[in-house]
Amino acid sequence: MSAVDAYPPTDPLPGTVLDGRYRVDVMIATGGMSAVYRGLDLRLDRPVALKVMDSRYAGDAQFLTRFQREARAVARLTDPGLVAVYDQGGGNVGGPPPFLVMELVEGGTLRELLRERGPMPPHAAAAVLGPVLGGLAAAHRAGLVHRDVKPENVLISDDGDVKIADFGLVRAVAEAKITSTSVILGTAAYLSPEQVSTGDADPRSDVYGAGILAFELLTGRTPFVGDSALAVAYQRMDNDVPTPSSVIAGVPAQFDDLVLRATARDPAARYADAREMGADLEAIVDELGLPPFRVPAPTDSAQHASASLPAPPPRTAAAAPAPRQPTRTLPRDDWPAEPQYESETGRFAGIDIEDFYWARQRARRTLLFWVVAVLTLTALIAAGAWTAGSNLNNLL
């Protein structure tokens, strides 16, 4: 996800109220398939996070069915390492896009924290992994698989709580008729080999993602790089994840073993689920005597930036058009009389008719004068020419 400007002019959601209850305030972040907004539950006066899916998913009945089913399943889960889901809605024709109403975690994402601070020492990495594995374990016990374990989906509160979000969304999107390139780009570095080859996923796939996450926490980078998302994804088919200590000095051997077992290419060689991996992590913490650590929230986070922005003014619904009135029938006898234009007797356009008469007589006399003058002149010229012709011999 990437931070965006708050309620840009092209975004129609800020200021609206979803399902008559959830006011959309400020956008926190946006991704390839959804956008997350800071909002308010007007009924309970409680701040919430609203994850609004892209409008293209609204027309896919299969996606909506899966989306609603996954949301109900996740809403039943309770664990300190999980972002609570309160409600879901939208997706109906003519209404808002599908959306989730979730716990608002004031803080930021693990991705933002890694950008700010880089690789973590073992005790800090363990403090992040513990709650993540605890939340995944609660989901695995309920038969749910996350499928998209990555730093963007791990939230850290200002109080130091670490929670994982977005359960079920990847499965709902994967089963929809619409694909999303950005989802593939964001997930490629954390996909298990079986997800790349067949698309199948079970708790051991989440374990693989948690192993890649542990590697990144300890080293500051993911184990595989490439020119494209596809190249990154396929590297894990033929290559094992290296040990963190081969990338950065000082990583205990126990963490090397944790990462190698979690990221084994053969699912049967991994931890069976997040509970088993979490138990191994606790044993490592005890063995090394790692101190407790309060994970700091990122300082420069999109969530903090959105909290400082004012909420947009509420959008008022457009006034309903006035009801159409039936056409009134008016009998001919009741028709209004047409306006009568009275003419002035003896006048036209404000000029006396008599003036028109005398002007016409003057025009006639003038024309007659010119006709007589032209005829007279013509006769004189003709007479002169005849006289000159008769006396031509005498002149010569």
NORZI-V142713 format. One record per residue. N is the residue number from 1. RES is the residue in three letters. PHI is phi in degrees with one decimal (NA if undefined). Layout:
n->N res->RES phi->PHI
n->N res->RES phi->PHI
This chain:
n->1 res->MET phi->NA
n->2 res->SER phi->-135.8
n->3 res->ALA phi->-68.1
n->4 res->VAL phi->-134.0
n->5 res->ASP phi->-65.1
n->6 res->ALA phi->-73.0
n->7 res->TYR phi->26.5
n->8 res->PRO phi->-60.9
n->9 res->PRO phi->-58.6
n->10 res->THR phi->-82.7
n->11 res->ASP phi->-89.5
n->12 res->PRO phi->-83.4
n->13 res->LEU phi->-82.5
n->14 res->PRO phi->-53.1
n->15 res->GLY phi->95.1
n->16 res->THR phi->-91.0
n->17 res->VAL phi->-120.8
n->18 res->LEU phi->-87.4
n->19 res->ASP phi->54.5
n->20 res->GLY phi->67.5
n->21 res->ARG phi->-138.4
n->22 res->TYR phi->-107.6
n->23 res->ARG phi->-82.9
n->24 res->VAL phi->-89.7
n->25 res->ASP phi->-104.4
n->26 res->VAL phi->-129.1
n->27 res->MET phi->-70.4
n->28 res->ILE phi->-95.4
n->29 res->ALA phi->-158.4
n->30 res->THR phi->-138.4
n->31 res->GLY phi->-134.7
n->32 res->GLY phi->-71.8
n->33 res->MET phi->-121.6
n->34 res->SER phi->-161.9
n->35 res->ALA phi->-133.9
n->36 res->VAL phi->-110.9
n->37 res->TYR phi->-121.9
n->38 res->ARG phi->-78.5
n->39 res->GLY phi->-143.0
n->40 res->LEU phi->-139.6
n->41 res->ASP phi->-79.6
n->42 res->LEU phi->-65.5
n->43 res->ARG phi->-74.1
n->44 res->LEU phi->-103.1
n->45 res->ASP phi->52.7
n->46 res->ARG phi->-124.4
n->47 res->PRO phi->-63.7
n->48 res->VAL phi->-139.6
n->49 res->ALA phi->-104.0
n->50 res->LEU phi->-111.9
n->51 res->LYS phi->-99.2
n->52 res->VAL phi->-104.1
n->53 res->MET phi->-72.7
n->54 res->ASP phi->-59.7
n->55 res->SER phi->-61.9
n->56 res->ARG phi->-66.5
n->57 res->TYR phi->-82.3
n->58 res->ALA phi->-65.6
n->59 res->GLY phi->-90.7
n->60 res->ASP phi->-102.9
n->61 res->ALA phi->-62.5
n->62 res->GLN phi->-65.3
n->63 res->PHE phi->-63.7
n->64 res->LEU phi->-61.0
n->65 res->THR phi->-63.1
n->66 res->ARG phi->-65.3
n->67 res->PHE phi->-59.4
n->68 res->GLN phi->-66.4
n->69 res->ARG phi->-65.8
n->70 res->GLU phi->-65.2
n->71 res->ALA phi->-63.1
n->72 res->ARG phi->-64.6
n->73 res->ALA phi->-66.0
n->74 res->VAL phi->-69.8
n->75 res->ALA phi->-62.7
n->76 res->ARG phi->-80.9
n->77 res->LEU phi->-82.1
n->78 res->THR phi->-135.1
n->79 res->ASP phi->-162.8
n->80 res->PRO phi->-59.9
n->81 res->GLY phi->-91.2
n->82 res->LEU phi->-118.1
n->83 res->VAL phi->-74.0
n->84 res->ALA phi->-70.3
n->85 res->VAL phi->-106.0
n->86 res->TYR phi->-95.7
n->87 res->ASP phi->-162.9
n->88 res->GLN phi->-147.1
n->89 res->GLY phi->-172.0
n->90 res->GLY phi->77.2
n->91 res->GLY phi->97.1
n->92 res->ASN phi->-76.8
n->93 res->VAL phi->-60.3
n->94 res->GLY phi->84.8
n->95 res->GLY phi->-107.6
n->96 res->PRO phi->-71.0
n->97 res->PRO phi->-65.2
n->98 res->PRO phi->-59.6
n->99 res->PHE phi->-147.0
n->100 res->LEU phi->-114.1
n->101 res->VAL phi->-107.1
n->102 res->MET phi->-127.9
n->103 res->GLU phi->-58.8
n->104 res->LEU phi->-87.5
n->105 res->VAL phi->-94.4
n->106 res->GLU phi->-74.8
n->107 res->GLY phi->164.0
n->108 res->GLY phi->-174.7
n->109 res->THR phi->-99.6
n->110 res->LEU phi->-62.7
n->111 res->ARG phi->-59.0
n->112 res->GLU phi->-66.1
n->113 res->LEU phi->-66.5
n->114 res->LEU phi->-64.7
n->115 res->ARG phi->-64.7
n->116 res->GLU phi->-76.0
n->117 res->ARG phi->-116.9
n->118 res->GLY phi->75.6
n->119 res->PRO phi->-61.5
n->120 res->MET phi->-108.0
n->121 res->PRO phi->-69.9
n->122 res->PRO phi->-53.6
n->123 res->HIS phi->-67.8
n->124 res->ALA phi->-71.7
n->125 res->ALA phi->-61.3
n->126 res->ALA phi->-65.6
n->127 res->ALA phi->-66.4
n->128 res->VAL phi->-81.2
n->129 res->LEU phi->-65.5
n->130 res->GLY phi->-55.0
n->131 res->PRO phi->-63.4
n->132 res->VAL phi->-61.9
n->133 res->LEU phi->-67.0
n->134 res->GLY phi->-65.0
n->135 res->GLY phi->-66.1
n->136 res->LEU phi->-62.6
n->137 res->ALA phi->-63.0
n->138 res->ALA phi->-62.1
n->139 res->ALA phi->-69.3
n->140 res->HIS phi->-63.0
n->141 res->ARG phi->-63.3
n->142 res->ALA phi->-88.0
n->143 res->GLY phi->83.9
n->144 res->LEU phi->-103.5
n->145 res->VAL phi->-124.9
n->146 res->HIS phi->-76.1
n->147 res->ARG phi->77.1
n->148 res->ASP phi->-148.1
n->149 res->VAL phi->-77.1
n->150 res->LYS phi->-161.2
n->151 res->PRO phi->-58.4
n->152 res->GLU phi->-63.1
n->153 res->ASN phi->-98.3
n->154 res->VAL phi->-109.3
n->155 res->LEU phi->-105.8
n->156 res->ILE phi->-123.9
n->157 res->SER phi->-86.0
n->158 res->ASP phi->-64.9
n->159 res->ASP phi->-89.4
n->160 res->GLY phi->91.3
n->161 res->ASP phi->-76.8
n->162 res->VAL phi->-114.8
n->163 res->LYS phi->-138.2
n->164 res->ILE phi->-108.2
n->165 res->ALA phi->-123.8
n->166 res->ASP phi->72.4
n->167 res->PHE phi->-65.9
n->168 res->GLY phi->85.2
n->169 res->LEU phi->-68.8
n->170 res->VAL phi->-64.7
n->171 res->ARG phi->-65.2
n->172 res->ALA phi->-62.4
n->173 res->VAL phi->-68.7
n->174 res->ALA phi->-62.2
n->175 res->GLU phi->-89.0
n->176 res->ALA phi->-78.3
n->177 res->LYS phi->-78.3
n->178 res->ILE phi->-105.9
n->179 res->THR phi->-100.5
n->180 res->SER phi->-136.1
n->181 res->THR phi->-62.3
n->182 res->SER phi->-65.9
n->183 res->VAL phi->-64.8
n->184 res->ILE phi->-64.1
n->185 res->LEU phi->-61.5
n->186 res->GLY phi->-74.4
n->187 res->THR phi->-106.4
n->188 res->ALA phi->-54.2
n->189 res->ALA phi->-69.3
n->190 res->TYR phi->-118.2
n->191 res->LEU phi->-68.7
n->192 res->SER phi->-79.6
n->193 res->PRO phi->-56.5
n->194 res->GLU phi->-69.5
n->195 res->GLN phi->-67.5
n->196 res->VAL phi->-71.3
n->197 res->SER phi->-80.9
n->198 res->THR phi->-123.2
n->199 res->GLY phi->84.3
n->200 res->ASP phi->-75.9
n->201 res->ALA phi->-150.6
n->202 res->ASP phi->-143.8
n->203 res->PRO phi->-53.5
n->204 res->ARG phi->-69.0
n->205 res->SER phi->-68.5
n->206 res->ASP phi->-64.9
n->207 res->VAL phi->-61.3
n->208 res->TYR phi->-59.6
n->209 res->GLY phi->-60.2
n->210 res->ALA phi->-66.3
n->211 res->GLY phi->-65.1
n->212 res->ILE phi->-63.5
n->213 res->LEU phi->-62.6
n->214 res->ALA phi->-61.7
n->215 res->PHE phi->-57.7
n->216 res->GLU phi->-68.8
n->217 res->LEU phi->-60.3
n->218 res->LEU phi->-81.5
n->219 res->THR phi->-113.1
n->220 res->GLY phi->87.5
n->221 res->ARG phi->-151.0
n->222 res->THR phi->-86.9
n->223 res->PRO phi->-72.0
n->224 res->PHE phi->-117.7
n->225 res->VAL phi->-130.8
n->226 res->GLY phi->-171.6
n->227 res->ASP phi->-76.8
n->228 res->SER phi->-145.9
n->229 res->ALA phi->-61.2
n->230 res->LEU phi->-65.9
n->231 res->ALA phi->-64.0
n->232 res->VAL phi->-64.1
n->233 res->ALA phi->-64.4
n->234 res->TYR phi->-79.9
n->235 res->GLN phi->-63.2
n->236 res->ARG phi->-73.8
n->237 res->MET phi->-71.3
n->238 res->ASP phi->-117.5
n->239 res->ASN phi->-131.3
n->240 res->ASP phi->-82.5
n->241 res->VAL phi->-70.8
n->242 res->PRO phi->-70.7
n->243 res->THR phi->-72.9
n->244 res->PRO phi->-57.8
n->245 res->SER phi->-67.7
n->246 res->SER phi->-78.3
n->247 res->VAL phi->-104.1
n->248 res->ILE phi->-138.6
n->249 res->ALA phi->-73.1
n->250 res->GLY phi->97.9
n->251 res->VAL phi->-76.8
n->252 res->PRO phi->-60.7
n->253 res->ALA phi->-62.0
n->254 res->GLN phi->-62.6
n->255 res->PHE phi->-73.3
n->256 res->ASP phi->-58.5
n->257 res->ASP phi->-64.8
n->258 res->LEU phi->-59.9
n->259 res->VAL phi->-67.8
n->260 res->LEU phi->-64.5
n->261 res->ARG phi->-70.4
n->262 res->ALA phi->-67.4
n->263 res->THR phi->-107.6
n->264 res->ALA phi->-58.7
n->265 res->ARG phi->-65.3
n->266 res->ASP phi->-85.2
n->267 res->PRO phi->-55.7
n->268 res->ALA phi->-66.4
n->269 res->ALA phi->-88.2
n->270 res->ARG phi->-88.2
n->271 res->TYR phi->-62.7
n->272 res->ALA phi->-66.3
n->273 res->ASP phi->-160.7
n->274 res->ALA phi->-68.3
n->275 res->ARG phi->-62.0
n->276 res->GLU phi->-66.2
n->277 res->MET phi->-66.1
n->278 res->GLY phi->-63.4
n->279 res->ALA phi->-65.0
n->280 res->ASP phi->-65.9
n->281 res->LEU phi->-62.3
n->282 res->GLU phi->-61.3
n->283 res->ALA phi->-64.2
n->284 res->ILE phi->-66.3
n->285 res->VAL phi->-60.7
n->286 res->ASP phi->-66.7
n->287 res->GLU phi->-62.9
n->288 res->LEU phi->-86.5
n->289 res->GLY phi->64.1
n->290 res->LEU phi->-70.9
n->291 res->PRO phi->-74.0
n->292 res->PRO phi->-64.1
n->293 res->PHE phi->-145.3
n->294 res->ARG phi->-94.0
n->295 res->VAL phi->-70.4
n->296 res->PRO phi->-80.1
n->297 res->ALA phi->-76.4
n->298 res->PRO phi->-62.4
n->299 res->THR phi->-77.1
n->300 res->ASP phi->-96.0
n->301 res->SER phi->-112.3
n->302 res->ALA phi->-64.3
n->303 res->GLN phi->-66.2
n->304 res->HIS phi->-64.2
n->305 res->ALA phi->-62.8
n->306 res->SER phi->-68.9
n->307 res->ALA phi->-67.4
n->308 res->SER phi->-86.0
n->309 res->LEU phi->-93.2
n->310 res->PRO phi->-71.3
n->311 res->ALA phi->-69.5
n->312 res->PRO phi->-69.4
n->313 res->PRO phi->-63.4
n->314 res->PRO phi->-62.4
n->315 res->ARG phi->-85.9
n->316 res->THR phi->-86.1
n->317 res->ALA phi->-66.9
n->318 res->ALA phi->-62.0
n->319 res->ALA phi->-61.0
n->320 res->ALA phi->-69.4
n->321 res->PRO phi->-64.6
n->322 res->ALA phi->-61.9
n->323 res->PRO phi->-61.9
n->324 res->ARG phi->-70.4
n->325 res->GLN phi->-89.6
n->326 res->PRO phi->-65.3
n->327 res->THR phi->-65.5
n->328 res->ARG phi->-87.3
n->329 res->THR phi->-89.5
n->330 res->LEU phi->-116.1
n->331 res->PRO phi->-58.8
n->332 res->ARG phi->-58.5
n->333 res->ASP phi->-64.4
n->334 res->ASP phi->-93.9
n->335 res->TRP phi->-62.5
n->336 res->PRO phi->-67.5
n->337 res->ALA phi->-65.3
n->338 res->GLU phi->-69.1
n->339 res->PRO phi->-61.9
n->340 res->GLN phi->-98.9
n->341 res->TYR phi->-104.8
n->342 res->GLU phi->-81.9
n->343 res->SER phi->-89.5
n->344 res->GLU phi->-86.5
n->345 res->THR phi->-62.7
n->346 res->GLY phi->74.5
n->347 res->ARG phi->-135.8
n->348 res->PHE phi->-139.9
n->349 res->ALA phi->54.2
n->350 res->GLY phi->80.6
n->351 res->ILE phi->-113.7
n->352 res->ASP phi->-61.1
n->353 res->ILE phi->-62.3
n->354 res->GLU phi->-61.3
n->355 res->ASP phi->-63.7
n->356 res->PHE phi->-61.4
n->357 res->TYR phi->-63.5
n->358 res->TRP phi->-67.0
n->359 res->ALA phi->-65.7
n->360 res->ARG phi->-66.1
n->361 res->GLN phi->-63.8
n->362 res->ARG phi->-64.2
n->363 res->ALA phi->-64.4
n->364 res->ARG phi->-65.7
n->365 res->ARG phi->-64.2
n->366 res->THR phi->-64.8
n->367 res->LEU phi->-66.2
n->368 res->LEU phi->-62.2
n->369 res->PHE phi->-59.5
n->370 res->TRP phi->-69.4
n->371 res->VAL phi->-64.2
n->372 res->VAL phi->-63.8
n->373 res->ALA phi->-64.7
n->374 res->VAL phi->-66.1
n->375 res->LEU phi->-64.1
n->376 res->THR phi->-64.2
n->377 res->LEU phi->-63.2
n->378 res->THR phi->-63.6
n->379 res->ALA phi->-65.3
n->380 res->LEU phi->-63.2
n->381 res->ILE phi->-65.3
n->382 res->ALA phi->-65.3
n->383 res->ALA phi->-64.4
n->384 res->GLY phi->-62.0
n->385 res->ALA phi->-66.6
n->386 res->TRP phi->-65.9
n->387 res->THR phi->-62.0
n->388 res->ALA phi->-63.8
n->389 res->GLY phi->-69.6
n->390 res->SER phi->-69.2
n->391 res->ASN phi->-99.6
n->392 res->LEU phi->-69.2
n->393 res->ASN phi->-65.3
n->394 res->ASN phi->-64.6
n->395 res->LEU phi->-66.9
n->396 res->LEU phi->-78.3
